[in-house]
Amino acid sequence: MLGSGVWDLGSRGDEDPGVGELEVIRSLLRTIGIRPDPGLVGSQPRSPRWPAVRAAHLQAHPTCAACGARDELEVHHVVPYHVDSSRELDPTNLLTLCGDPCHLVHGHLMHWRRSNPSVVADAAAYLARLVAAKTRG
């Protein structure tokens, strides 16, 4: 079970955890037209340094922390920007997640106005389950 207990996909015991889950989620999100909105930051303007900090973070952390993907990557703020804009550029507050679907699923618990305080642990646990499932078969 992941840290928050919210995303415990594949835990019924009758299948390998992680196998196919990501593709099912991606397919469902595409079907209903959900796409990440990286510009959704509330009423606070971004720091002019944000693009450089974002690029440096993605260069240092070029894969999704939850699924290992290398495409459509987003830089997620663990403590949301609209909650504490002083942490916008704090490298310890940043986590790479793919925009389809891990940013929405793990970072925002399926709703852009939510945040997941245990996103780092949840993403790491999910990635570990995916890696374990791939090595088993």
C-alpha positions in Angstrom: 0.0 0.0 0.0 1.2 3.4 -0.8 1.9 6.0 1.9 -1.6 7.6 1.8 -3.4 4.4 1.1 -5.3 6.2 -1.7 -3.6 4.6 -4.6 -3.3 0.9 -3.9 -3.7 -0.3 -7.4 -3.3 -4.0 -8.1 -3.5 -5.0 -4.5 -6.2 -7.6 -4.9 -3.6 -10.4 -4.8 -4.8 -12.1 -8.0 -2.5 -10.3 -10.4 1.0 -8.8 -10.5 0.9 -5.3 -9.1 1.8 -2.6 -11.6 1.3 -4.7 -14.7 -0.8 -2.7 -17.2 -2.1 -0.3 -14.6 -0.2 2.7 -16.0 -1.5 2.1 -19.5 -5.1 1.7 -18.3 -4.9 5.0 -16.4 -3.3 6.8 -19.4 -5.9 5.4 -21.7 -8.7 6.5 -19.4 -7.3 10.0 -19.0 -6.9 10.4 -22.7 -10.4 9.1 -23.4 -11.9 11.8 -21.2 -9.5 14.5 -22.4 -7.6 15.2 -19.2 -4.2 16.8 -19.8 -1.9 18.4 -17.2 -2.0 22.2 -17.1 1.5 23.3 -16.2 0.4 26.9 -16.2 -2.2 26.4 -13.4 -0.5 28.2 -10.6 -3.2 30.3 -9.1 -2.9 34.0 -9.0 0.8 34.2 -8.1 3.1 34.9 -11.1 6.0 32.5 -11.6 9.5 33.6 -10.8 11.5 34.7 -13.8 14.0 32.1 -12.7 11.5 29.2 -12.8 12.3 28.1 -16.4 16.0 27.7 -15.6 15.3 25.9 -12.3 12.8 23.6 -14.0 15.3 22.8 -16.8 18.1 22.2 -14.3 15.8 19.9 -12.3 14.8 17.9 -15.4 18.4 17.5 -16.5 19.3 16.2 -13.0 16.1 14.0 -12.7 15.2 13.0 -16.3 12.7 10.3 -15.4 9.3 10.1 -13.8 9.7 9.3 -10.1 6.6 7.1 -10.2 6.9 5.1 -13.5 10.3 5.8 -14.9 9.0 7.4 -18.1 11.2 9.9 -20.0 8.5 11.6 -22.0 6.0 14.4 -21.2 7.8 15.2 -17.9 6.5 17.8 -15.4 8.2 19.3 -12.4 5.8 18.9 -9.5 6.0 21.0 -6.4 5.6 18.8 -3.3 4.3 21.7 -1.3 2.1 23.4 -3.9 3.1 26.7 -5.4 -0.2 28.3 -4.4 0.3 27.1 -0.8 3.8 28.4 -0.3 5.2 30.4 -3.3 8.5 30.9 -1.4 9.3 27.2 -2.1 8.8 27.6 -5.9 12.5 27.4 -6.6 13.5 25.1 -3.7 15.1 22.0 -5.2 14.0 19.9 -2.2 10.4 20.8 -3.1 10.6 19.5 -6.7 9.8 16.0 -8.1 9.8 14.8 -11.7 6.5 13.2 -12.7 5.2 12.4 -16.2 2.2 14.5 -17.2 0.4 11.4 -18.4 -0.8 10.2 -15.9 1.6 10.3 -12.9 1.4 14.0 -12.2 -2.4 13.9 -11.9 -2.6 10.5 -10.2 0.3 10.7 -7.7 0.9 14.4 -7.4 -2.7 15.6 -7.3 -4.8 12.5 -6.3 -6.9 12.8 -9.5 -7.9 16.4 -9.0 -5.8 19.4 -9.9 -6.9 21.3 -6.8 -5.7 18.6 -4.4 -2.1 17.9 -3.3 -0.5 14.8 -2.0 1.8 15.5 1.0 3.2 11.9 0.6 3.9 12.1 -3.1 7.6 11.4 -2.8 7.0 8.2 -0.8 4.0 7.2 -3.0 5.9 7.7 -6.2 8.9 5.7 -4.9 6.7 2.9 -3.7 4.8 2.7 -7.0 8.1 2.7 -9.0 9.4 -0.1 -6.9 6.3 -2.1 -7.5 6.6 -1.5 -11.3 10.3 -2.5 -11.3 9.5 -5.6 -9.2 6.7 -6.6 -11.6 9.0 -6.2 -14.6 11.8 -8.3 -13.1 9.3 -11.1 -12.2 8.0 -11.5 -15.6 
